[in-house]
Structures are given as C-alpha cells and as structure tokens.
Amino acid sequence: MQKSTLVGYMRKSNGGGALKLSISSEAFQGAQRYASKDGKEYVNLIVNLAKTQEVISGERAVTSVCQLQDKAE
C-alpha cells in the first residue's frame, strides 16, 4: 500500500510559457530518495497528468506535487 505526501504545487508561470513548481524545502528534505546506478541521488515526485492539462488550459489555477511512499505495515 502507498501513501501520497504533498510536497508542493505546480502552476502556470505568469507569462504562461512555463510550468512553475513550488516545492516545500521541509517536505523535500523528508522525502524518500533512491540512488541510480551511477550513484546519484534522486527524489521521485508525481503530478497528475489530467490536472496538469487543466492547469495548462486555464481550467484550474494549481495542482499538487506529491511523492508516493510505501507504507510500512
């Protein structure tokens, strides 16, 4: 089972030519990480594609940026 942890928000930039991510530094520090084969460390984040399309089209102002984490049982 997985739990979803909110780490920030995504919105269209004021100019409209980019997507702007606002990530909580506290949430990012506590996020689960994984290491690639070359030893670099990454944080896996997820944004709902349908809600992202709504942000791009202007139907929605913002959407969430989350991390899916395995729940310890």
C-alpha positions in Angstrom: 0.0 0.0 0.0 1.2 3.5 -0.8 0.5 6.9 0.8 0.7 10.2 -1.0 2.6 13.0 0.6 2.1 16.6 -0.5 5.4 18.3 -1.3 4.3 21.3 -3.2 2.3 22.9 -6.0 2.5 23.4 -9.7 1.0 26.3 -11.7 1.5 28.1 -15.0 4.0 30.9 -14.9 2.8 34.5 -15.0 3.9 34.7 -18.6 2.2 31.5 -19.5 5.2 29.9 -21.2 6.3 27.5 -18.5 5.0 25.4 -15.5 6.3 26.7 -12.2 6.9 24.2 -9.3 6.9 25.4 -5.7 8.3 22.7 -3.5 8.4 22.9 0.3 12.0 22.6 1.4 10.9 20.9 4.6 8.9 18.3 2.7 11.7 17.8 0.2 14.2 17.2 2.9 12.0 14.5 4.4 11.2 12.9 1.0 12.3 9.3 0.2 15.2 9.1 -2.1 16.8 6.5 -4.3 20.2 6.1 -5.9 20.8 5.4 -9.6 23.5 3.0 -10.8 25.9 5.9 -11.2 25.5 6.8 -7.5 23.4 10.0 -8.0 20.6 10.5 -5.6 17.1 11.4 -6.7 13.7 12.3 -5.2 10.7 10.8 -7.1 7.8 13.3 -7.4 4.5 12.9 -9.2 1.9 15.2 -10.7 -1.5 14.1 -12.1 -1.4 14.4 -15.9 -5.1 15.3 -16.3 -4.8 18.0 -13.7 -1.6 19.3 -15.3 -3.5 19.6 -18.6 -6.2 21.6 -16.8 -3.6 24.0 -15.4 -2.1 24.4 -18.9 -5.6 25.1 -20.5 -6.5 27.5 -17.7 -9.4 25.4 -16.3 -7.5 25.1 -13.0 -5.0 27.5 -11.3 -2.8 25.0 -9.5 -2.4 21.3 -8.8 -0.4 19.3 -6.3 3.1 17.8 -6.5 3.3 14.7 -4.4 5.5 11.7 -3.5 4.1 8.2 -3.4 5.7 6.3 -0.5 5.4 2.7 0.5 3.5 2.5 3.8 5.2 0.4 6.5 2.7 -2.1 7.9 
